[in-house]
Amino acid sequence: MSTLTYEYEPKTLSPQATKLRDMLVSYMKIVSRRLPDDVNKKLVELSKIEVDPLQELVYSTMKENQMLAEKLKRPSCQDTGVVQFFLKVGSNFPLLAELNDILTDTVVQVTKEAPLRHNAVQTFDEFNTGLNIGKGVPNIITEIDGDSDKLDMYVYLAGGGCSLPGIAKVLMPGEGYEGIVRFVMDQMTSYGINACPPLLVGIGVANSVEMAAMNSKLA
């Protein structure tokens, strides 16, 4: 049996692009191990009012997990290698031409240094690149913001199982708001335990399934 390998040849970046890449690498290593302050605050609040022994254990485990992640400088979740970038960038952003190369190289570096789990599997070739890059990955979703020279970026780390499952459906017009609620609740309850706490659900409503899916991810 032959072993497939993924050949990655990083592009030569300008000094400014290299600086941005290094900043992003440092930032993503922190993001991989540290929950946002508002999420941590809410977890603490909810843990104090929980009375069910099993749920108390879940909160305690999450707290210990976050403590160890920060102490050991390791991702707090083991399923992290599907990286998505949501960009709002002006047409005059000075590094626009290098942006895709910057983000790709950032993912490679973070995968090695964080380290992130190797989640990028070439679907039809059936092998893992080991770098979290490949055909269509990382996902880079870009919105051009006029003639601005600014860049706004959201980074989303996930895996292939618990955070990314989703479903879209075209509802009949007569189903209305009640149809949306029924569809969402039926889908959420069907997943059962195949999800990671704390649970976040993105819901998108649009005039096409692809836009609804994108809205749900942005939510």
CYANA upper distance limits for C-alpha pairs under 8 A (distance plus 0.5 A):
  4 LEU  CA    127 PHE  CA      7.14
  5 THR  CA    127 PHE  CA      8.49
  5 THR  CA    129 THR  CA      7.12
  6 TYR  CA    129 THR  CA      5.74
  6 TYR  CA    130 GLY  CA      8.41
 10 PRO  CA    101 ASP  CA      8.26
 10 PRO  CA    105 ASP  CA      7.11
 11 LYS  CA    101 ASP  CA      7.13
 13 LEU  CA     17 ALA  CA      6.16
 13 LEU  CA     18 THR  CA      6.24
 13 LEU  CA     98 GLU  CA      7.90
 13 LEU  CA    101 ASP  CA      8.39
 13 LEU  CA    102 ILE  CA      8.05
 14 SER  CA     18 THR  CA      6.58
 15 PRO  CA     19 LYS  CA      6.72
 16 GLN  CA     20 LEU  CA      6.85
 16 GLN  CA     95 LEU  CA      8.33
 17 ALA  CA     21 ARG  CA      6.65
 17 ALA  CA     95 LEU  CA      7.09
 17 ALA  CA     98 GLU  CA      7.55
 17 ALA  CA     99 LEU  CA      8.46
 17 ALA  CA    102 ILE  CA      7.04
 18 THR  CA     22 ASP  CA      6.69
 18 THR  CA    102 ILE  CA      7.95
 19 LYS  CA     23 MET  CA      6.77
 20 LEU  CA     24 LEU  CA      6.70
 20 LEU  CA    102 ILE  CA      8.10
 21 ARG  CA     25 VAL  CA      6.66
 21 ARG  CA    102 ILE  CA      6.11
 21 ARG  CA    103 LEU  CA      7.55
 21 ARG  CA    105 ASP  CA      7.84
 21 ARG  CA    106 THR  CA      6.10
 22 ASP  CA     26 SER  CA      6.87
 22 ASP  CA    106 THR  CA      7.90
 23 MET  CA     27 TYR  CA      6.66
 24 LEU  CA     28 MET  CA      6.45
 24 LEU  CA    106 THR  CA      7.11
 25 VAL  CA     29 LYS  CA      6.72
 25 VAL  CA    106 THR  CA      6.14
 25 VAL  CA    107 VAL  CA      8.14
 25 VAL  CA    109 GLN  CA      7.22
 25 VAL  CA    110 VAL  CA      6.07
 26 SER  CA     30 ILE  CA      7.06
 27 TYR  CA     31 VAL  CA      6.76
 28 MET  CA     32 SER  CA      6.51
 28 MET  CA    110 VAL  CA      7.49
 28 MET  CA    155 VAL  CA      8.32
 29 LYS  CA     33 ARG  CA      7.32
 29 LYS  CA     75 PRO  CA      8.10
 29 LYS  CA    110 VAL  CA      7.01
 29 LYS  CA    113 GLU  CA      8.25
 29 LYS  CA    114 ALA  CA      5.90
 30 ILE  CA     34 ARG  CA      6.44
 31 VAL  CA     35 LEU  CA      7.46
 32 SER  CA     74 ARG  CA      8.04
 32 SER  CA     75 PRO  CA      5.26
 32 SER  CA     76 SER  CA      6.98
 32 SER  CA     77 CYS  CA      8.03
 32 SER  CA     80 THR  CA      7.99
 32 SER  CA    114 ALA  CA      8.12
 32 SER  CA    157 LEU  CA      7.75
 33 ARG  CA     66 GLN  CA      7.66
 33 ARG  CA     69 ALA  CA      5.98
 33 ARG  CA     70 GLU  CA      6.68
 33 ARG  CA     73 LYS  CA      7.39
 33 ARG  CA     74 ARG  CA      6.41
 33 ARG  CA     75 PRO  CA      4.69
 33 ARG  CA     76 SER  CA      5.16
 33 ARG  CA     77 CYS  CA      8.03
 34 ARG  CA     66 GLN  CA      7.40
 34 ARG  CA     69 ALA  CA      8.02
 34 ARG  CA     70 GLU  CA      7.38
 34 ARG  CA     75 PRO  CA      8.42
 34 ARG  CA     76 SER  CA      7.63
 35 LEU  CA     39 VAL  CA      6.94
 35 LEU  CA     40 ASN  CA      6.86
 35 LEU  CA     66 GLN  CA      8.35
 36 PRO  CA     40 ASN  CA      6.88
 37 ASP  CA     41 LYS  CA      6.58
 38 ASP  CA     42 LYS  CA      6.69
 39 VAL  CA     43 LEU  CA      6.70
 40 ASN  CA     44 VAL  CA      6.80
 41 LYS  CA     45 GLU  CA      6.83
 42 LYS  CA     46 LEU  CA      6.63
 43 LEU  CA     47 SER  CA      6.48
 43 LEU  CA     59 TYR  CA      7.97
 44 VAL  CA     48 LYS  CA      6.95
 45 GLU  CA     49 ILE  CA      7.58
 46 LEU  CA     50 GLU  CA      6.87
 47 SER  CA     56 GLU  CA      7.16
 47 SER  CA     59 TYR  CA      6.44
 50 GLU  CA     55 GLN  CA      7.39
 50 GLU  CA     56 GLU  CA      6.68
 51 VAL  CA     55 GLN  CA      8.06
 51 VAL  CA     56 GLU  CA      7.32
 52 ASP  CA     56 GLU  CA      6.61
 53 PRO  CA     57 LEU  CA      6.76
 54 LEU  CA     58 VAL  CA      6.92
 55 GLN  CA     59 TYR  CA      6.84
 56 GLU  CA     60 SER  CA      6.66
 57 LEU  CA     61 THR  CA      6.51
 58 VAL  CA     62 MET  CA      6.70
 59 TYR  CA     63 LYS  CA      6.70
 60 SER  CA     64 GLU  CA      6.75
 61 THR  CA     65 ASN  CA      6.50
 62 MET  CA     66 GLN  CA      6.74
 63 LYS  CA     67 MET  CA      6.76
 64 GLU  CA     68 LEU  CA      6.63
 65 ASN  CA     69 ALA  CA      6.59
 65 ASN  CA     76 SER  CA      6.86
 66 GLN  CA     70 GLU  CA      6.81
 66 GLN  CA     76 SER  CA      6.47
 67 MET  CA     71 LYS  CA      6.65
 68 LEU  CA     72 LEU  CA      6.30
 68 LEU  CA     73 LYS  CA      8.44
 68 LEU  CA     76 SER  CA      8.38
 69 ALA  CA     73 LYS  CA      6.02
 69 ALA  CA     74 ARG  CA      5.48
 69 ALA  CA     75 PRO  CA      6.39
 69 ALA  CA     76 SER  CA      5.51
 70 GLU  CA     74 ARG  CA      7.33
 73 LYS  CA    114 ALA  CA      8.11
 74 ARG  CA    114 ALA  CA      6.61
 74 ARG  CA    115 PRO  CA      7.50
 75 PRO  CA     80 THR  CA      8.25
 75 PRO  CA    114 ALA  CA      7.22
 75 PRO  CA    115 PRO  CA      7.74
 75 PRO  CA    116 LEU  CA      7.62
 78 GLN  CA    116 LEU  CA      8.19
 78 GLN  CA    117 ARG  CA      6.94
 79 ASP  CA    116 LEU  CA      8.20
 79 ASP  CA    117 ARG  CA      6.43
 79 ASP  CA    119 ASN  CA      8.19
 79 ASP  CA    158 ALA  CA      6.54
 79 ASP  CA    159 GLY  CA      4.95
 79 ASP  CA    160 GLY  CA      7.83
 80 THR  CA    116 LEU  CA      6.07
 80 THR  CA    117 ARG  CA      6.07
 80 THR  CA    119 ASN  CA      7.96
 80 THR  CA    157 LEU  CA      5.74
 80 THR  CA    158 ALA  CA      5.03
 80 THR  CA    159 GLY  CA      5.45
 81 GLY  CA    111 THR  CA      7.84
 81 GLY  CA    116 LEU  CA      5.88
 81 GLY  CA    117 ARG  CA      5.45
 81 GLY  CA    118 HIS  CA      6.04
 81 GLY  CA    119 ASN  CA      5.24
 81 GLY  CA    120 ALA  CA      7.42
 81 GLY  CA    132 ASN  CA      6.30
 81 GLY  CA    157 LEU  CA      7.07
 81 GLY  CA    158 ALA  CA      6.66
 81 GLY  CA    159 GLY  CA      6.15
 82 VAL  CA    119 ASN  CA      6.42
 82 VAL  CA    120 ALA  CA      7.24
 82 VAL  CA    132 ASN  CA      7.29
 82 VAL  CA    137 VAL  CA      8.11
 82 VAL  CA    138 PRO  CA      7.41
 82 VAL  CA    157 LEU  CA      6.40
 82 VAL  CA    158 ALA  CA      5.58
 82 VAL  CA    159 GLY  CA      5.67
 82 VAL  CA    160 GLY  CA      7.55
 83 VAL  CA    107 VAL  CA      7.95
 83 VAL  CA    132 ASN  CA      8.21
 83 VAL  CA    137 VAL  CA      7.91
 83 VAL  CA    138 PRO  CA      5.84
 83 VAL  CA    139 ASN  CA      6.97
 83 VAL  CA    155 VAL  CA      7.76
 83 VAL  CA    156 TYR  CA      6.36
 83 VAL  CA    157 LEU  CA      5.39
 83 VAL  CA    158 ALA  CA      7.01
 84 GLN  CA    138 PRO  CA      6.34
 84 GLN  CA    139 ASN  CA      5.12
 84 GLN  CA    140 ILE  CA      6.52
 84 GLN  CA    141 ILE  CA      8.22
 84 GLN  CA    155 VAL  CA      6.44
 84 GLN  CA    156 TYR  CA      5.58
 84 GLN  CA    157 LEU  CA      7.06
 85 PHE  CA    138 PRO  CA      8.01
 85 PHE  CA    139 ASN  CA      6.59
 85 PHE  CA    140 ILE  CA      5.33
 85 PHE  CA    141 ILE  CA      6.60
 85 PHE  CA    153 MET  CA      7.30
 85 PHE  CA    154 TYR  CA      6.37
 85 PHE  CA    155 VAL  CA      5.40
 85 PHE  CA    156 TYR  CA      6.96
 86 PHE  CA    140 ILE  CA      6.70
 86 PHE  CA    141 ILE  CA      5.41
 86 PHE  CA    142 THR  CA      6.64
 86 PHE  CA    153 MET  CA      6.18
 86 PHE  CA    154 TYR  CA      5.57
 86 PHE  CA    155 VAL  CA      7.02
 87 LEU  CA    140 ILE  CA      7.87
 87 LEU  CA    141 ILE  CA      6.53
 87 LEU  CA    142 THR  CA      5.20
 87 LEU  CA    143 GLU  CA      6.51
 87 LEU  CA    151 LEU  CA      7.53
 87 LEU  CA    152 ASP  CA      6.31
 87 LEU  CA    153 MET  CA      5.18
 87 LEU  CA    154 TYR  CA      7.10
 88 LYS  CA    142 THR  CA      6.51
 88 LYS  CA    143 GLU  CA      5.25
 88 LYS  CA    144 ILE  CA      6.43
 88 LYS  CA    145 ASP  CA      6.54
 88 LYS  CA    151 LEU  CA      6.36
 88 LYS  CA    152 ASP  CA      5.55
 88 LYS  CA    153 MET  CA      6.94
 89 VAL  CA     93 PHE  CA      7.19
 89 VAL  CA     96 LEU  CA      8.42
 89 VAL  CA    142 THR  CA      7.72
 89 VAL  CA    143 GLU  CA      6.78
 89 VAL  CA    144 ILE  CA      5.65
 89 VAL  CA    145 ASP  CA      5.85
 89 VAL  CA    148 SER  CA      7.84
 89 VAL  CA    149 ASP  CA      7.82
 89 VAL  CA    150 LYS  CA      6.36
 89 VAL  CA    151 LEU  CA      4.95
 89 VAL  CA    152 ASP  CA      6.77
 90 GLY  CA    144 ILE  CA      6.00
 90 GLY  CA    145 ASP  CA      4.94
 90 GLY  CA    146 GLY  CA      6.00
 90 GLY  CA    147 ASP  CA      5.79
 90 GLY  CA    148 SER  CA      4.59
 90 GLY  CA    149 ASP  CA      5.45
 90 GLY  CA    150 LYS  CA      6.01
 90 GLY  CA    151 LEU  CA      7.06
 91 SER  CA     96 LEU  CA      7.80
 91 SER  CA    144 ILE  CA      6.86
 91 SER  CA    145 ASP  CA      7.25
 91 SER  CA    146 GLY  CA      6.56
 91 SER  CA    147 ASP  CA      5.40
 91 SER  CA    148 SER  CA      6.57
 91 SER  CA    149 ASP  CA      7.08
 92 ASN  CA     96 LEU  CA      8.00
 92 ASN  CA    147 ASP  CA      6.01
 92 ASN  CA    148 SER  CA      6.07
 92 ASN  CA    149 ASP  CA      4.91
 92 ASN  CA    150 LYS  CA      8.20
 93 PHE  CA    148 SER  CA      7.22
 93 PHE  CA    149 ASP  CA      4.37
 93 PHE  CA    150 LYS  CA      6.14
 93 PHE  CA    151 LEU  CA      7.39
 94 PRO  CA    149 ASP  CA      7.27
 95 LEU  CA     99 LEU  CA      6.49
 98 GLU  CA    102 ILE  CA      6.58
 99 LEU  CA    103 LEU  CA      6.72
100 ASN  CA    104 THR  CA      6.62
100 ASN  CA    140 ILE  CA      8.29
101 ASP  CA    105 ASP  CA      6.59
102 ILE  CA    106 THR  CA      6.54
103 LEU  CA    107 VAL  CA      6.80
103 LEU  CA    138 PRO  CA      8.46
104 THR  CA    108 VAL  CA      7.01
104 THR  CA    133 ILE  CA      7.47
104 THR  CA    138 PRO  CA      7.23
105 ASP  CA    109 GLN  CA      6.70
106 THR  CA    110 VAL  CA      6.57
107 VAL  CA    111 THR  CA      6.44
107 VAL  CA    131 LEU  CA      8.04
107 VAL  CA    132 ASN  CA      7.24
107 VAL  CA    133 ILE  CA      7.75
107 VAL  CA    138 PRO  CA      7.95
108 VAL  CA    112 LYS  CA      7.01
108 VAL  CA    131 LEU  CA      5.86
108 VAL  CA    132 ASN  CA      7.16
108 VAL  CA    133 ILE  CA      7.64
109 GLN  CA    113 GLU  CA      6.62
110 VAL  CA    114 ALA  CA      5.88
110 VAL  CA    115 PRO  CA      6.84
110 VAL  CA    116 LEU  CA      7.23
111 THR  CA    115 PRO  CA      5.35
111 THR  CA    116 LEU  CA      4.93
111 THR  CA    117 ARG  CA      7.51
111 THR  CA    118 HIS  CA      7.97
111 THR  CA    131 LEU  CA      6.76
111 THR  CA    132 ASN  CA      7.38
112 LYS  CA    116 LEU  CA      7.45
112 LYS  CA    131 LEU  CA      8.24
118 HIS  CA    128 ASN  CA      7.66
118 HIS  CA    129 THR  CA      8.09
118 HIS  CA    130 GLY  CA      5.64
118 HIS  CA    131 LEU  CA      6.87
118 HIS  CA    132 ASN  CA      6.18
119 ASN  CA    128 ASN  CA      7.66
119 ASN  CA    130 GLY  CA      8.06
119 ASN  CA    132 ASN  CA      6.34
119 ASN  CA    159 GLY  CA      6.96
119 ASN  CA    160 GLY  CA      7.48
120 ALA  CA    128 ASN  CA      6.22
120 ALA  CA    129 THR  CA      6.54
120 ALA  CA    130 GLY  CA      7.46
120 ALA  CA    131 LEU  CA      7.64
120 ALA  CA    132 ASN  CA      5.03
120 ALA  CA    133 ILE  CA      6.49
120 ALA  CA    134 GLY  CA      7.18
120 ALA  CA    137 VAL  CA      7.68
121 VAL  CA    126 GLU  CA      6.95
121 VAL  CA    127 PHE  CA      5.95
121 VAL  CA    128 ASN  CA      4.71
121 VAL  CA    129 THR  CA      6.78
121 VAL  CA    134 GLY  CA      8.30
122 GLN  CA    126 GLU  CA      5.88
122 GLN  CA    127 PHE  CA      6.02
122 GLN  CA    128 ASN  CA      6.68
122 GLN  CA    129 THR  CA      7.67
122 GLN  CA    134 GLY  CA      7.29
122 GLN  CA    135 LYS  CA      7.38
123 THR  CA    127 PHE  CA      8.01
129 THR  CA    133 ILE  CA      7.32
129 THR  CA    134 GLY  CA      7.34
132 ASN  CA    137 VAL  CA      7.56
132 ASN  CA    138 PRO  CA      7.58
133 ILE  CA    137 VAL  CA      5.45
133 ILE  CA    138 PRO  CA      6.14
134 GLY  CA    138 PRO  CA      7.86
158 ALA  CA    163 SER  CA      6.46
158 ALA  CA    164 LEU  CA      7.36
159 GLY  CA    163 SER  CA      7.06
159 GLY  CA    164 LEU  CA      7.34
160 GLY  CA    164 LEU  CA      6.58
160 GLY  CA    165 PRO  CA      8.24
161 GLY  CA    165 PRO  CA      6.93
161 GLY  CA    194 ASN  CA      8.27
161 GLY  CA    195 ALA  CA      8.48
162 CYS  CA    194 ASN  CA      6.42
162 CYS  CA    195 ALA  CA      5.11
162 CYS  CA    196 CYS  CA      6.58
163 SER  CA    195 ALA  CA      7.23
163 SER  CA    196 CYS  CA      7.78
167 ILE  CA    187 GLN  CA      8.41
168 ALA  CA    209 VAL  CA      6.44
168 ALA  CA    212 ALA  CA      7.95
168 ALA  CA    213 ALA  CA      7.24
169 LYS  CA    209 VAL  CA      7.13
170 VAL  CA    208 SER  CA      8.00
170 VAL  CA    209 VAL  CA      7.22
171 LEU  CA    175 GLU  CA      7.13
171 LEU  CA    179 GLY  CA      7.80
171 LEU  CA    180 ILE  CA      8.25
172 MET  CA    176 GLY  CA      8.40
175 GLU  CA    179 GLY  CA      5.15
175 GLU  CA    180 ILE  CA      8.03
176 GLY  CA    180 ILE  CA      7.23
177 TYR  CA    181 VAL  CA      6.86
178 GLU  CA    182 ARG  CA      6.60
179 GLY  CA    183 PHE  CA      6.58
180 ILE  CA    184 VAL  CA      6.67
181 VAL  CA    185 MET  CA      6.60
182 ARG  CA    186 ASP  CA      6.51
183 PHE  CA    187 GLN  CA      6.70
184 VAL  CA    188 MET  CA      6.67
184 VAL  CA    203 ILE  CA      8.35
185 MET  CA    189 THR  CA      6.69
186 ASP  CA    190 SER  CA      6.74
187 GLN  CA    191 TYR  CA      7.32
188 MET  CA    192 GLY  CA      8.05
191 TYR  CA    195 ALA  CA      7.85
195 ALA  CA    199 LEU  CA      7.58
202 GLY  CA    215 ASN  CA      8.42
202 GLY  CA    216 SER  CA      4.93
202 GLY  CA    217 LYS  CA      6.37
202 GLY  CA    218 LEU  CA      7.99
202 GLY  CA    219 ALA  CA      5.58
203 ILE  CA    212 ALA  CA      8.32
203 ILE  CA    215 ASN  CA      7.59
203 ILE  CA    216 SER  CA      4.83
203 ILE  CA    217 LYS  CA      8.19
203 ILE  CA    219 ALA  CA      7.09
204 GLY  CA    211 MET  CA      8.28
204 GLY  CA    212 ALA  CA      4.98
204 GLY  CA    213 ALA  CA      6.53
204 GLY  CA    214 MET  CA      7.65
204 GLY  CA    215 ASN  CA      5.03
204 GLY  CA    216 SER  CA      4.42
204 GLY  CA    217 LYS  CA      8.13
204 GLY  CA    219 ALA  CA      7.73
205 VAL  CA    211 MET  CA      8.33
205 VAL  CA    212 ALA  CA      5.39
205 VAL  CA    215 ASN  CA      7.49
205 VAL  CA    216 SER  CA      8.15
206 ALA  CA    211 MET  CA      6.39
206 ALA  CA    212 ALA  CA      5.30
206 ALA  CA    215 ASN  CA      8.29
207 ASN  CA    211 MET  CA      7.70
207 ASN  CA    212 ALA  CA      7.85
208 SER  CA    212 ALA  CA      6.71
209 VAL  CA    213 ALA  CA      6.58
210 GLU  CA    214 MET  CA      6.83
211 MET  CA    215 ASN  CA      6.57
212 ALA  CA    216 SER  CA      6.62
213 ALA  CA    217 LYS  CA      6.92
214 MET  CA    218 LEU  CA      6.77
215 ASN  CA    219 ALA  CA      6.56
